[in-house]
Amino acid sequence: MSATRTSALVFTESPRYDRWLGLRVATQPVAWRRMTPVVATASLVLIDFLVFLVSFGLASQVRDSLVGPMHQPVLIWVAAGAWLLARACVGLYPGYGLAAPEELRTSINTTLAVALGEVAAFFVLKEPAASRLVVVGTWALVVLIGWVARDGVKGLLIRCRLYGCPVIVVGAGKRGALAIREMKANPGTGYVPVAAFDNRVSKIGLILEGVPVLGTVRDALSVPLPYPVRHVLIAVSSRRKPRLLGLARRFSRRYPHVVAVPDVFELAHLWVRPRALGGCLTLEVRNNLLRPVNRFVKRCADIVLALPVLVVSAPVIALAAIAVKLASPGPAFYGQERAGLHGRRIRVWKLRTMVPDAEKRLVAHLATHPEARLEWDTRMKLLNDPRVIPYVGRWLRRFSIDELPQLWNIVTGEMSLVGPRPFPDYHLAKFSGQFRAFRHQVRPGLSGMWQVSERSLADMAGQEARDSYYIRNWSLWLDLWILFRTLPAALRGTGAC
């Protein structure tokens, strides 16, 4: 837990608590902070409308070029309005509190629902002027480019500090620190921790994970806030049940959104789902990729997506192989045996990016550079790796082009497009036997959660947490979200080594 002492904090005079919103009390008017959700909502509605216009225009252009000009009925524009309204009703504007895979699922489902409704309306009304090609083409394009456009605008809003709602945290202990870290690590949820409150006098005046502890719990109910706060997260012990229930009731009178972090927050590493059992609340520990139907769906998706990508990327792989041969003696491709599904040995293929005497160079480098030894022990990777072929190797690794031959492993069923990475044996040995056995329950993947969020900068604990979350909570939406994120992460080349 990160906490440092600061002097006499006053909510309206602390510029640090809302730096994620970019709205400092001393320099920004309160009215502008109130407009932040309005700006975010308007931006997302506008980009969705523009996506519909572009999709409709492209579909109409294709249809007109094939058959000739054709007037489109007003019902199409009614469907566009219904689509925006449906997305507003399910909370996509501005979408605060939605996890990324859930946001993707909701976005696509609303689009498909409106598209089916439009097709049904055309059928019932027997609209003769309706072009099926335009209708189907429009909504297909909306599905394909709608999420990418929304994600891009949302990322821009986050960078401009125009996306997010302030959240106060009640409790400055381990639970409070964990909640603040998670909110900061996932700005796409829109939750921005701005202040914490705790009844322990020793906590007041501290900076907890970059957020000031401004006073007691009673202060949180009465302190004048410089802008509307509608979300409260209670992170105190639930062992004293009457106290927790009392806090929830008191805060719910002032704040419309109140959530609590339970004492079983350690189960977060098992990624549980609440289930109602009559009047009893239970927590279900899931393992989605152990279900046969999920495995079948995932395998079908791998074949449908990986095979055409392999064909398209074949010229890129060929050019990269030529570059490797010209830059370094030895074969262009490198195959290494690693653990696959059920621990079976598979040969994972890559474009060679290291010099022939790579292992000797690594041993010598670690022996003479203590800081490199620490980095290696922490992440099993080096940002400045002496084994990498100069220029060509670094370029291939930075943009993950060296991984493209693994598409063949996916087509043959040894790997999946998304999953835990097939680590070398020396890397796997750093994990516990229990976690290694857990990973071996699923196929290794070309991309994964921590690759798109942290790239090679994730430490061992981060790799284990992200992989565990993925295996237990797999869904087709989660795979699609990771795949949508994979290409931008590779193109940025940040953290790759």
Number of C-alpha atoms within 10 A of each C-alpha: 13 11 17 13 14 12 8 12 16 14 20 15 13 19 16 18 27 21 17 23 23 18 20 19 20 11 8 11 13 16 10 12 21 15 13 19 19 16 16 22 17 14 18 22 20 14 17 22 18 14 21 23 16 16 24 24 15 16 21 23 14 15 18 14 9 9 8 10 11 12 10 15 14 9 14 19 14 11 17 21 13 18 21 20 15 17 22 16 11 13 15 22 19 24 23 18 18 17 14 18 17 15 22 19 17 18 20 18 14 22 22 17 12 20 22 15 14 20 16 12 14 20 12 9 8 10 12 10 11 19 18 12 12 22 21 17 20 23 22 18 17 24 20 12 17 23 19 14 17 20 18 13 16 22 16 13 19 19 14 12 17 23 29 24 25 21 24 24 28 27 23 31 16 13 23 24 21 16 20 26 17 13 17 17 11 14 18 23 20 25 24 24 30 24 26 33 25 24 15 13 9 9 23 23 21 23 22 23 19 21 24 30 29 24 24 18 18 15 13 20 14 9 13 11 11 15 17 14 17 15 22 24 22 26 27 23 17 16 10 9 10 10 13 18 11 11 19 18 12 13 22 16 11 15 15 11 14 19 14 18 16 16 13 10 16 10 12 12 13 17 20 18 12 10 11 10 9 7 6 7 10 13 14 13 15 16 18 16 20 14 9 10 11 15 16 12 12 19 18 12 16 19 18 11 14 20 15 12 13 19 10 11 14 14 11 12 20 13 10 22 19 11 15 23 14 12 17 18 10 13 12 19 17 16 14 12 15 17 23 24 18 13 15 11 13 17 16 24 19 20 25 26 26 20 18 16 9 15 12 10 16 16 11 11 16 15 11 10 10 11 10 19 18 13 15 16 15 16 18 19 19 20 13 10 16 15 19 20 20 14 10 19 24 19 19 22 19 18 19 20 19 23 18 19 21 24 29 16 21 25 19 12 14 21 27 27 26 24 22 28 22 24 16 14 12 9 15 17 11 14 14 11 11 8 13 16 13 15 25 17 15 20 26 25 20 23 23 25 26 22 23 21 18 16 20 19 20 19 17 15 11 14 22 19 16 18 20 21 18 22 21 18 18 21 19 14 17 19 21 16 20 23 19 15 19 21 15 12 20 19 12 11 17 15 17 22 21
